[in-house]
Amino acid sequence: MKKYTIPVKGMTCASCVARVEKVVGKFDHLQNVAVNFANEKLTFESEHDKVDLHEIAGKVKEYGYELELPKEDHNSHTMESTSGHQHDEESYAGVKRDFLISLIFTVPIFIISMFYDFEFFREIWQLDRDTTNKILLILTTPVMFISGKRFFIIFWNNLKHFSAEMNSLVAIGTGAAYGYSVLTTLFPSLIVNEGTTPHVYFETAAVIITLILLGRWLEDRAKKKTNSAVKKLLKLRPDKALVKRNDKEEIVSYSDLIIGDVVIVKPGENIPADGEIISGSSNIDESMITGESMPVEKSIGAKVIGGTFNTSGSFNFKVEKLGDNSVLGKIIKMVEEAQGSKAPIQKLADKIASIFVPAVIFVAILTFAAWLIFPETLQFDKALINFVAVLIIACPCALGLATPTAIMVGTGLGANKGILIKNGEILELMREINTIVLDKTGTITEGKPKVSNIFSIDYNESELLQIIGSIENKSEHPLSKAIVEKAKEYELKFDEPDKFNSKSGFGLSAELIGKQYLIGNKKMMEENSVNLSQVELKYSNYSNEGKTVIFTAENNKLIGLLTIEDPVKESSKSAIEKLKRSGLKVIMMTGDNELVAKSLAAKIGIDDYFANVLPEDKSGKVKELQANRNRIAMVGDGINDAPALAQADVGIAIGKGTDIAIETSDVTLVKGDLNDVVRAINLSKSTIRTVKQNLFWAFIYNTLGIPLAAIGLLNPMIAALAMSFSSISVVTNSLRLKRAKI
């Protein structure tokens, strides 16, 4: 299933969203069609290898909208996000231009119209009503057909398909006021009633278009800020890189980089791609990617992440990943997909928007008829003005912006904190979580076994470690690696063992400098009749603490033991306390035995745990919890826990740096810090609270505004101003999320 994301031009409200979704959704081979009004992008999926984007774009264009298709020569590893942001800039510039043109003509129209009935103005103006009206006609026409052209083009395209949306309301309202005024000015005999020339409404049409364009311009300015997270991430990747090719250094653009290139990075530069250091060393600031505030020391063999900042030192690295395959590329893609997705709460707004505009047109016609039918209100002028007011006040712009702007800011804030959320549905669902299931290894603990205790009987510590390290150095087992790492801390040199043998589930045996050695667990010692009586108490105490005990025997005589444990992350205990204070039930799940699980649970403050759970059984445990109507968030490493992550209501992958499993989870915590689980839930609550506030004001605004307009208490120009600023207020409220403490 391939996913497509394409910028859409020409959308102005929630009704536009419904229209584009309906048109694209009619193509049989497309699935999960969704349009995001806030970032003006269409997304859909298809199993077909070749999707005719030009056919889709052609159909959409029939309704007055334009898909900005990717160029055929688009470089395969250049991040596609840039085209969407270019579209944002073009749209913003176009609206600003149309607004300024409209403003230049509208100011004199408004002054003349508003002051003409005052005697002091007529003494200055000295032109009769008929001439004044013709001047107003000349001034208003550019406003209607240059600045306001966008409304009428989309209205006409919609009319051909018997559909309507916000542009239709603006076009009908301003068109009616302008058309009536043109007839009054050019053919007064058709309109004159009992010798009185009716009032013209050029200023109404011009001011409405100008105010709506002002609102659209300010709205676009605000919307640009909601997408700042992705823009910040895009700026991290430098446009050029210094590479070494054929023993020569040359500067190339990012798009010309290829896998295997050797890139030279100097102090104060951003790293352009993912790769491995092959010479030199440095301290690298990875905070924008991982959220870690302290620079990380890197030397030969270390992995570097594209977009991170080289604080000191120079080094060369070999390019391994570019564009969408890089860590930065995947993060940008995930954030953009989340920002382009829809939360379930938005479905209500979309459903209302789909029937809203036709209903408003019907109400406007009823308003017009009512002001003509009833004898006490028999006034064509008032009927027309109230008809226009109803149409303008009802434009559902705020309704379309309420949810997506909050989702964009919320997911952007999360990305800045190292919390990557897959889509709006997950963001909404997280606030309903009541049970957190934590995998032990790599989630609560570091996931890196370390030697914690050494007890030697016949040798000192370094001598015992030298013996054990020489033998364990031949094994690839994770516990063996932990012992070797400890031995290296003592700067010990290893001897080469003979007759090395590994017995799965027990330990190792080998001959070293003419002596026979056994290194393993209690079962191995007992099987070889090694006397453990002098360390029975130590073994019992260490086991109760959840440590793995490894015995060493020389010629079947015990010479010492050491313990290995997976250290608990410094943040785990405080994070678990915060989760519990938030009213969440916290459960640990581990493959360790009951004794080890109980000891660790007591140490970190967890009351409930599942012990002896095999990886394939973890999803079953999650399902058991869900059967009791629990909303479960499973927190694991994103690889070994994949079935359980998929079964949970929300799967949270916890990782670090290049090891993060970005594509396998609903939420990815880049830093590997359990405190980010708390932050993710708080972010969900803050975002959905903002969405509800936005929807409330959008609904209330239209609910109160339409009746006021219908009964003649709302001037169309005031309606246009109110409609424009309702959208701005919704976007501004969403932007408040940027300052939310999570």
Secondary structure, DSSP 4 states (H G I P E B T S, - for coil): -EEEEEEEES--SHHHHHHHHHHHHTSTT-EEEEEETTTTEEEEEES-S---HHHHHHHHHTTT-EE-PPPTT--TTS-THHHHHHHHHHHHHHHHHHHHHHHHHHHHHHHHHHHTTSHHHHHHH---HHHHHHHHHHHHHHIIIIISHHHHHHHHHHHHTT---HHHHHHHHHHHHHHHHHHHHH-HHHH-BTTBPPPP-HHHHHHHHHHHHHHHHHHHHHHHHHTHHHHHHHHHS-SEEEEEETTEEEEEEGGG--TT-EEEE-TT-B--SEEEEEEE-EEEE-HHHH---S-EEE-TT-EE-TT-EEEE--EEEEEEE-GGGSHHHHHHHHHHHHHHS--TTHHHHHHHHHHHHHHHHHHHHHHHHHHHHSGGG--HHHHHHHHHHHHHHT--HHHHHHHHHHHHHHHHHHHHTTEEE--HHHHHHGGG--EEEEEIIIIIB-SS-EEEEEEESSS-HHHHHHHHHHHHTT---HHHHHHHHHHHHTTPPPPPPEEEEEETTTEEEEEETTEEEEEE-HHHHHHTT---GGGHHHHHHHHHTTPEEEEEEETTEEEEEEEEE-PBPTTHHHHHHHHHHTT-EEEEE-SS-HHHHHHHHHHHT--EEE-S--GGGHHHHHHHHHHTT--EEEEE-SSTTHHHHHHSSEEEEE--GGG--GGG-SEEETT--THHHHHHHHHHHHHHHHHHHHHHHHHHHHHHHHHHHHTT-S-HHHHHHHHHHHHHHHHHHHHGGGG---
